[in-house]
Amino acid sequence: MVKTPLDDWIAGKIGVPPGALSREAIGGYQLSRLRETVALAKERSAFYRSRLAGVDPAGIVSCDRFSRLPFTLPEDIAADPYGLVCTSQGEIERIVTLQSSGTTGQPKRVFFTREDQELTVDFFDYGMRNLVGPGDRVQILLPWELPGSVGDLLRMALHRMGAHPIPHGPVQDAAGAIRVAAEQRANAVVGIPTHVLGLSRHPAGRALAGGIKSVLLTTDHVPASICRAIEGAWGCRVFNHYGMTEMGLGGGVQCEALAGYHLREADLYFEIVDPEGGQPLPEGEMGEVVFTTLTRKGMPLVRYRTGDLSRFVPGACPCGSVLRQMEVIRGRISGRQRLAGEPLSMAELDEVVFQVEGVLDYRCDLLHAEGQEALAVDVVGAAGDSDGREAMRREVERALHSVPAVARGLAGGRARVVVKAIDACLPVSRGTMKRTIADRRSAAPAR
């Protein structure tokens, strides 16, 4: 098995010879960069000047000492984004406005300099080498038309490595995207999980079987059931990427072992903390992902809470990398809901719903219906006759009964499940917005 190309790339970035990267070298580099980041933020950011008052960057002599610093929250960016900027406005190359799923408050604005964006292109270049190489033809099913958008930066990275990018954008017409892939002889695809699933389960998508060798899924939680479905349909390998706009779009990517993500450790310092108390958790324990930027100048972030759930994977990766591995994201803290008092997550629903043949996407709401709490699920399936859609609907309903929270709610007579197969030409999920369980129990009528 080939070691991830990220090892030698990171070795070069931190001044270590190829093949000589070690945890000690990474740790020493990161600690030095953490001090520099805190010093920069305190000096140039109005927000951090106040938040880190009394903190002496030179006193950060260990990761334990660093972990005592206060967190930065998504609400902090939303409340005063300009207060976190550390350069002049003339140096800002791109501003990204983010509206979180289900959020009605102030959106977040994230700022990047040209150099910040170059760091992302560099990571995409070497991260993509885990699954493609020179001469490969890669269809990009992500936003790409705006300069500096994720698809545009990926396009630049693929050009740099000698691959041929095929920019397309998020899938709105599955048959059209499949036709472009066939005409352009794409042998790799990068896209949103449900969108790529939709192509693989589309009747015309069978034409790509055997031609697509690798797929990279990104922007949202990736259920194992979606990976299995795409692998089965196209006979390809499916890789996971982890990133978010706040961390500069790229955070980590799987290697050939398809285990945890190998992290972008020259540019980002990651922690796993207890979601309730905030204290750092030991390797192997599940908690909230927190990161600090190490090389960003436009809007550095110190101990930013992502709301994502994961853990550091103990032991070495089979590929031989010394980089830290983070387990594939298990979902979001905000995605947890309760059905009749029982904990329920989008990740649990994804695993059982997407394993049903023909399902392309779904939307789920929590409602009050006929005097009970109800999990209402609208399922979008591949084109077919009414009998086929009804069979799919029944299969999804049966699958949902296997989810512990649903099973306990049904057994106690405290909840019910309502599944509809809806006639829709497009996936429920549009663009890169995160998919969530919508709690409409306070306002929605019975269905």
C-alpha positions as CSV (number, residue, x, y, z in Angstrom):
1,M,0.0,0.0,0.0
2,V,1.4,3.4,-1.0
3,K,1.9,6.0,1.8
4,T,-0.2,9.1,1.5
5,P,1.5,11.9,-0.5
6,L,0.7,14.3,2.3
7,D,3.6,12.9,4.4
8,D,6.4,14.2,2.2
9,W,4.4,17.4,1.3
10,I,4.1,18.2,5.0
11,A,7.7,17.3,5.6
12,G,8.7,19.9,3.0
13,K,6.5,22.5,4.5
14,I,7.9,22.1,8.0
15,G,11.6,21.8,6.9
16,V,12.1,18.1,7.3
17,P,13.8,15.9,4.6
18,P,11.5,13.5,2.6
19,G,11.0,10.3,4.5
20,A,12.1,11.8,7.8
21,L,8.8,13.1,9.1
22,S,8.0,12.2,12.7
23,R,5.5,13.0,15.4
24,E,8.2,14.9,17.3
25,A,9.0,17.1,14.3
26,I,5.3,17.8,13.7
27,G,4.6,18.6,17.4
28,G,7.6,21.0,17.6
29,Y,6.5,22.8,14.5
30,Q,2.9,23.1,15.5
31,L,3.8,24.5,19.0
32,S,5.9,27.1,17.4
33,R,3.2,28.0,14.9
34,L,0.6,28.2,17.7
35,R,2.6,30.8,19.5
36,E,3.0,32.8,16.2
37,T,-0.8,32.5,15.5
38,V,-1.8,33.7,19.0
39,A,0.7,36.6,18.7
40,L,-0.6,37.6,15.3
41,A,-4.2,37.5,16.4
42,K,-3.5,39.5,19.6
43,E,-1.6,42.2,17.7
44,R,-3.9,42.7,14.7
45,S,-7.4,41.4,15.6
46,A,-9.7,43.5,17.7
47,F,-11.6,40.4,18.7
48,Y,-8.6,38.4,19.9
49,R,-7.0,41.5,21.5
50,S,-9.9,41.4,23.9
51,R,-10.5,37.6,24.0
52,L,-6.8,36.8,24.7
53,A,-6.0,39.7,27.0
54,G,-3.5,38.5,29.6
55,V,-2.3,35.6,27.4
56,D,1.4,35.7,26.7
57,P,2.1,33.9,23.5
58,A,5.7,33.1,24.7
59,G,4.1,31.3,27.6
60,I,2.5,28.6,25.4
61,V,5.2,26.0,26.0
62,S,3.0,22.9,25.6
63,C,-0.2,21.8,24.0
64,D,-1.7,21.4,27.5
65,R,-1.0,25.1,28.1
66,F,-2.5,26.0,24.7
67,S,-5.7,24.0,25.6
68,R,-6.4,26.5,28.4
69,L,-7.1,29.3,25.9
70,P,-10.7,30.2,25.3
71,F,-12.6,28.8,22.3
72,T,-13.7,30.8,19.3
73,L,-17.4,30.1,18.4
74,P,-19.3,30.3,15.2
75,E,-21.4,33.0,16.8
76,D,-18.2,35.1,17.3
77,I,-17.6,35.2,13.6
78,A,-21.3,36.0,12.9
79,A,-21.4,38.8,15.5
80,D,-18.2,40.6,14.4
81,P,-16.4,39.1,11.4
82,Y,-14.3,42.2,10.7
83,G,-13.1,42.1,14.3
84,L,-11.3,38.9,13.5
85,V,-9.5,40.1,10.3
86,C,-5.8,40.6,10.7
87,T,-4.9,42.3,7.4
88,S,-6.0,45.4,5.5
89,Q,-9.2,45.1,3.4
90,G,-7.0,45.6,0.3
91,E,-5.2,42.3,1.1
92,I,-8.5,40.3,1.3
93,E,-9.0,38.4,-2.0
94,R,-12.2,36.5,-1.2
95,I,-15.1,36.8,1.4
96,V,-17.4,33.8,1.8
97,T,-20.8,34.3,3.5
98,L,-22.2,31.3,5.2
99,Q,-25.7,30.7,6.4
100,S,-25.9,27.5,8.5
101,S,-28.8,25.1,8.0
102,G,-31.8,26.1,10.0
103,T,-30.2,29.3,11.2
104,T,-32.2,32.5,11.0
105,G,-29.6,34.7,12.7
106,Q,-26.7,36.6,11.4
107,P,-24.7,34.7,8.7
108,K,-20.9,34.2,9.1
109,R,-18.4,35.9,6.8
110,V,-15.0,34.3,6.4
111,F,-12.1,36.3,4.9
112,F,-9.1,35.0,2.8
113,T,-6.0,36.6,1.3
114,R,-4.5,35.4,-1.9
115,E,-1.8,33.6,0.1
116,D,-4.5,31.9,2.2
117,Q,-6.2,30.5,-0.9
118,E,-2.8,29.4,-2.3
119,L,-2.5,27.2,0.9
120,T,-5.8,25.5,0.0
121,V,-4.8,24.9,-3.6
122,D,-1.5,23.4,-2.4
123,F,-3.4,21.0,-0.1
124,F,-5.9,20.1,-2.8
125,D,-3.0,19.3,-5.1
126,Y,-1.3,16.8,-2.8
127,G,-4.5,15.6,-1.2
128,M,-6.0,14.6,-4.5
129,R,-2.9,12.6,-5.3
130,N,-4.4,9.9,-3.0
131,L,-6.9,9.1,-5.7
132,V,-5.9,10.6,-9.0
133,G,-2.7,11.5,-10.9
134,P,-1.4,13.1,-14.1
135,G,-3.6,12.5,-17.1
136,D,-6.7,11.6,-15.1
137,R,-9.9,13.3,-16.0
138,V,-11.8,14.6,-12.9
139,Q,-15.5,15.8,-13.0
140,I,-16.0,18.5,-10.4
141,L,-19.6,18.5,-9.1
142,L,-19.0,21.5,-6.7
143,P,-19.5,25.3,-7.1
144,W,-16.7,26.5,-9.3
145,E,-17.8,29.6,-11.3
146,L,-16.8,32.2,-8.8
147,P,-13.0,32.8,-8.5
148,G,-11.8,31.3,-5.3
149,S,-14.8,29.0,-4.8
150,V,-14.1,25.4,-3.7
151,G,-14.5,24.0,-7.2
152,D,-12.3,26.7,-8.7
153,L,-9.5,26.1,-6.3
154,L,-9.8,22.3,-6.9
155,R,-9.7,23.0,-10.7
156,M,-6.4,24.9,-10.2
157,A,-4.9,22.2,-8.1
158,L,-5.8,19.5,-10.6
159,H,-4.2,21.5,-13.4
160,R,-1.1,21.9,-11.2
161,M,-0.7,18.1,-10.8
162,G,-1.2,17.4,-14.5
163,A,-4.7,16.1,-14.3
164,H,-7.6,17.3,-16.5
165,P,-10.4,19.0,-14.5
166,I,-14.0,18.9,-15.8
167,P,-15.8,21.7,-13.9
168,H,-19.6,21.1,-13.8
169,G,-21.1,22.3,-10.5
170,P,-23.6,20.8,-8.1
171,V,-25.9,18.3,-9.8
172,Q,-29.3,19.7,-11.0
173,D,-29.7,17.5,-14.0
174,A,-28.5,14.0,-13.3
175,A,-28.8,12.8,-16.8
176,G,-26.9,15.9,-18.1
177,A,-24.1,15.4,-15.6
178,I,-23.8,11.7,-16.6
179,R,-23.7,12.7,-20.3
180,V,-20.9,15.2,-19.7
181,A,-18.9,12.6,-17.7
182,A,-19.3,10.1,-20.6
183,E,-18.5,12.6,-23.3
184,Q,-15.5,14.0,-21.5
185,R,-14.3,10.5,-20.6
186,A,-14.1,11.3,-16.8
187,N,-12.5,8.6,-14.8
188,A,-12.9,10.3,-11.4
189,V,-15.6,12.4,-9.7
190,V,-15.6,14.8,-6.8
191,G,-18.9,15.9,-5.4
192,I,-21.6,16.1,-2.7
193,P,-22.5,12.6,-1.3
194,T,-26.2,12.6,-2.3
195,H,-25.5,14.1,-5.7
196,V,-22.9,11.5,-6.6
197,L,-25.3,8.8,-5.3
198,G,-28.0,10.1,-7.5
199,L,-25.7,9.7,-10.6
200,S,-24.8,6.2,-9.6
201,R,-28.4,5.1,-9.2
202,H,-29.7,6.9,-12.2
203,P,-30.6,4.5,-15.1
204,A,-28.1,6.3,-17.3
205,G,-25.5,6.1,-14.7
206,R,-24.8,2.5,-15.4
207,A,-22.9,3.7,-18.5
208,L,-20.2,5.0,-16.2
209,A,-19.6,1.6,-14.5
210,G,-16.1,0.5,-15.1
211,G,-15.0,3.9,-16.3
212,I,-15.0,5.7,-13.0
213,K,-12.0,4.5,-10.9
214,S,-12.3,6.9,-7.9
215,V,-14.7,9.2,-6.2
216,L,-14.1,11.8,-3.6
217,L,-17.1,12.8,-1.4
218,T,-17.1,16.1,0.4
219,T,-19.1,19.0,2.0
220,D,-21.3,16.9,4.2
221,H,-21.4,13.8,6.4
222,V,-20.7,10.8,4.3
223,P,-22.8,7.7,5.3
224,A,-21.0,4.3,4.8
225,S,-24.2,3.2,3.1
226,I,-23.7,5.8,0.3
227,C,-20.1,4.7,-0.1
228,R,-21.1,1.1,-0.5
229,A,-23.9,2.0,-3.0
230,I,-21.5,4.0,-5.2
231,E,-18.8,1.4,-5.0
232,G,-21.3,-1.3,-6.0
233,A,-22.7,0.6,-8.9
234,W,-19.5,1.8,-10.5
235,G,-16.9,-0.7,-9.2
236,C,-14.8,2.2,-8.0
237,R,-13.0,3.3,-4.8
238,V,-14.8,6.0,-2.7
239,F,-12.7,8.4,-0.6
240,N,-13.8,10.9,2.1
241,H,-12.6,14.5,2.4
242,Y,-13.1,16.6,5.5
243,G,-13.1,20.4,5.4
244,M,-15.2,23.4,6.1
245,T,-15.0,27.0,4.9
246,E,-13.7,28.3,8.3
247,M,-10.7,26.0,8.1
248,G,-9.9,27.1,4.6
249,L,-12.0,24.4,2.9
250,G,-9.5,21.5,3.3
251,G,-8.8,19.7,6.6
252,G,-8.1,16.0,5.8
253,V,-8.5,13.2,3.3
254,Q,-8.4,9.5,3.3
255,C,-5.5,7.5,1.8
256,E,-5.7,4.2,0.0
257,A,-6.4,2.4,3.3
258,L,-9.8,4.2,3.4
259,A,-9.5,4.5,7.2
260,G,-9.5,7.9,9.0
261,Y,-8.6,11.2,7.4
262,H,-5.0,12.1,7.3
263,L,-4.9,15.7,8.6
264,R,-3.4,18.9,7.1
265,E,-1.1,19.2,10.1
266,A,1.2,21.9,8.6
267,D,-1.7,24.4,8.3
268,L,-4.1,23.3,11.1
269,Y,-3.8,22.1,14.7
270,F,-6.7,19.8,15.7
271,E,-8.1,18.9,19.1
272,I,-11.0,16.6,20.2
273,V,-12.8,18.1,23.2
274,D,-15.8,17.1,25.4
275,P,-18.8,18.8,23.8
276,E,-20.2,19.6,27.3
277,G,-17.2,20.6,29.4
278,G,-14.8,21.6,26.7
279,Q,-11.8,19.7,28.1
280,P,-9.5,17.9,25.6
281,L,-10.2,14.2,25.3
282,P,-7.5,11.4,25.0
283,E,-6.9,9.6,21.7
284,G,-9.7,7.2,20.9
285,E,-12.5,9.1,22.7
286,M,-15.4,10.6,20.7
287,G,-15.9,14.4,21.0
288,E,-16.2,17.7,19.2
289,V,-13.6,18.7,16.6
290,V,-11.7,21.9,17.4
291,F,-9.1,23.5,15.2
292,T,-6.6,26.3,15.1
293,T,-5.1,27.8,11.9
294,L,-1.3,27.8,11.8
295,T,-0.5,29.6,8.6
296,R,-3.5,31.8,7.8
297,K,-3.1,35.6,7.7
298,G,-6.4,37.1,6.7
299,M,-8.6,35.6,9.4
300,P,-6.7,33.3,11.8
301,L,-8.9,31.3,14.1
302,V,-7.9,30.1,17.6
303,R,-9.6,27.0,19.0
304,Y,-12.6,27.2,16.7
305,R,-15.4,24.8,17.7
306,T,-16.7,23.1,14.6
307,G,-19.8,21.3,16.0
308,D,-18.6,18.1,14.2
309,L,-18.2,14.8,16.1
310,S,-15.2,12.5,15.6
311,R,-12.1,11.0,17.4
312,F,-8.4,10.5,16.8
313,V,-7.8,7.0,15.6
314,P,-5.3,5.1,17.9
315,G,-2.4,3.3,16.2
316,A,-0.6,3.7,12.9
317,C,-2.4,3.8,9.5
318,P,-1.8,0.7,7.3
319,C,-0.3,3.1,4.6
320,G,2.6,3.8,7.0
321,S,1.9,7.6,7.4
322,V,2.9,9.3,10.7
323,L,0.2,11.9,10.3
324,R,-2.6,11.8,12.8
325,Q,-5.8,10.0,11.7
326,M,-9.2,11.4,12.5
327,E,-12.2,9.0,12.2
328,V,-14.7,9.9,9.5
329,I,-17.1,12.5,10.9
330,R,-20.0,10.9,12.7
331,G,-22.4,13.9,12.3
332,R,-23.0,17.2,14.0
333,I,-23.9,18.1,17.5
334,S,-26.6,20.4,16.2
335,G,-27.9,17.5,14.2
336,R,-29.0,15.6,17.3
337,Q,-32.7,15.7,18.1
338,R,-35.0,13.7,20.3
339,L,-38.0,11.7,19.2
340,A,-40.4,11.1,22.1
341,G,-37.5,11.7,24.4
342,E,-35.1,9.3,22.6
343,P,-31.8,10.6,21.0
344,L,-31.8,10.6,17.2
345,S,-29.3,11.8,14.7
346,M,-29.1,12.4,10.9
347,A,-26.2,10.0,10.7
348,E,-28.3,7.1,12.1
349,L,-31.1,7.8,9.6
350,D,-28.7,8.1,6.7
351,E,-27.2,4.7,7.3
352,V,-30.5,2.9,7.1
353,V,-32.3,5.0,4.5
354,F,-29.6,5.1,1.9
355,Q,-29.1,1.4,2.0
356,V,-32.5,1.0,0.4
357,E,-32.1,0.5,-3.3
358,G,-33.4,3.3,-5.4
359,V,-33.2,6.1,-2.7
360,L,-31.6,9.2,-4.0
361,D,-32.2,11.6,-1.2
362,Y,-34.7,12.4,1.6
363,R,-35.9,15.1,3.9
364,C,-37.0,14.4,7.5
365,D,-39.0,16.5,9.9
366,L,-40.1,16.1,13.5
367,L,-43.8,16.9,13.8
368,H,-46.9,16.5,16.1
369,A,-49.3,14.3,14.2
370,E,-52.6,12.8,15.6
371,G,-51.6,13.4,19.2
372,Q,-48.2,11.9,18.9
373,E,-44.7,13.0,17.9
374,A,-43.9,11.8,14.4
375,L,-40.9,11.4,12.3
376,A,-42.0,12.4,8.8
377,V,-39.7,11.4,6.0
378,D,-40.1,12.4,2.3
379,V,-38.1,10.1,0.1
380,V,-36.9,10.9,-3.5
381,G,-36.3,7.8,-5.5
382,A,-35.0,6.9,-9.0
383,A,-37.6,7.2,-11.7
384,G,-40.0,4.4,-11.8
385,D,-43.7,3.4,-11.8
386,S,-46.0,3.9,-8.9
387,D,-45.7,0.3,-7.7
388,G,-41.9,0.7,-7.6
389,R,-42.1,3.9,-5.6
390,E,-44.6,2.3,-3.1
391,A,-42.3,-0.7,-2.7
392,M,-39.4,1.7,-1.9
393,R,-41.5,3.6,0.5
394,R,-42.4,0.5,2.4
395,E,-38.8,-0.6,2.5
396,V,-37.7,2.8,3.9
397,E,-40.4,2.5,6.6
398,R,-39.2,-0.9,7.6
399,A,-35.6,0.3,7.6
400,L,-36.5,3.2,9.9
401,H,-38.0,0.8,12.4
402,S,-34.5,-0.5,13.0
403,V,-33.2,2.8,14.3
404,P,-33.1,2.5,18.1
405,A,-34.8,5.8,18.9
406,V,-37.6,5.1,16.4
407,A,-38.0,1.5,17.6
408,R,-38.3,2.6,21.3
409,G,-40.7,5.4,20.4
410,L,-43.0,3.0,18.4
411,A,-42.8,0.3,21.1
412,G,-44.0,2.7,23.8
413,G,-46.7,4.2,21.6
414,R,-45.1,7.6,22.0
415,A,-44.2,8.1,18.3
416,R,-45.1,7.2,14.8
417,V,-43.3,7.2,11.4
418,V,-44.8,8.7,8.3
419,V,-43.0,8.0,5.0
420,K,-43.9,9.5,1.7
421,A,-42.3,8.8,-1.7
422,I,-42.4,12.2,-3.4
423,D,-42.3,12.8,-7.1
424,A,-39.3,15.1,-7.6
425,C,-36.8,15.4,-10.4
426,L,-34.1,17.0,-8.3
427,P,-32.4,15.9,-5.1
428,V,-33.8,17.4,-1.9
429,S,-30.3,18.5,-1.0
430,R,-29.3,21.6,-3.0
431,G,-25.7,23.0,-3.2
432,T,-23.4,22.5,-0.2
433,M,-25.9,23.1,2.6
434,K,-25.6,20.6,5.4
435,R,-28.6,18.2,5.7
436,T,-30.4,18.2,9.1
437,I,-33.4,16.9,10.9
438,A,-35.9,19.8,11.0
439,D,-37.8,20.2,14.2
440,R,-41.2,21.6,13.3
441,R,-43.1,20.3,16.4
442,S,-44.0,23.8,17.5
443,A,-45.5,25.0,14.3
444,A,-46.1,22.4,11.6
445,P,-49.5,20.8,11.1
446,A,-50.0,17.1,11.0
447,R,-49.2,15.4,7.8
